[in-house]
Amino acid sequence: ILGFSTPPGRLSMMAFILNALTCALGLLYFIRRGKQCLDFTVTVHFFHLLGCWIYNSHFPSTLTWWLVHIVCTALMAAIGEYLCMRIELREIPLNSAPKSNV
């Protein structure tokens, strides 16, 4: 069903890309560590590969399937890592007590 020539194929690819973007937000919410984003992204996509393999009873062999999942993996990892790094690099307040005028 994945392909550039049919509207359902394009819609499916857009759904995969939107899923990668929302999963990147999930990485920010659950993982919160930039160094671990790639590990969790590859793990999620590996489990998806296993699920597709079991469901279809054969290993995915189409080029478009692999291209879409490689792009989605890269997109999810890059955006998730960027968002996590922004949180990690925030300034740490050193003095949280209010200043008093003496």
Secondary structure, DSSP 8 states (H G I E B T S, - for coil): ---SSSHHHHHHHHHHHHHHHHHHHHHHHHT--GGGHHHHHHHHHHHHHHHHHHHHSS----HHHHHHHHHHHHHHHHHHHHHHHHHHTS---S--S-----
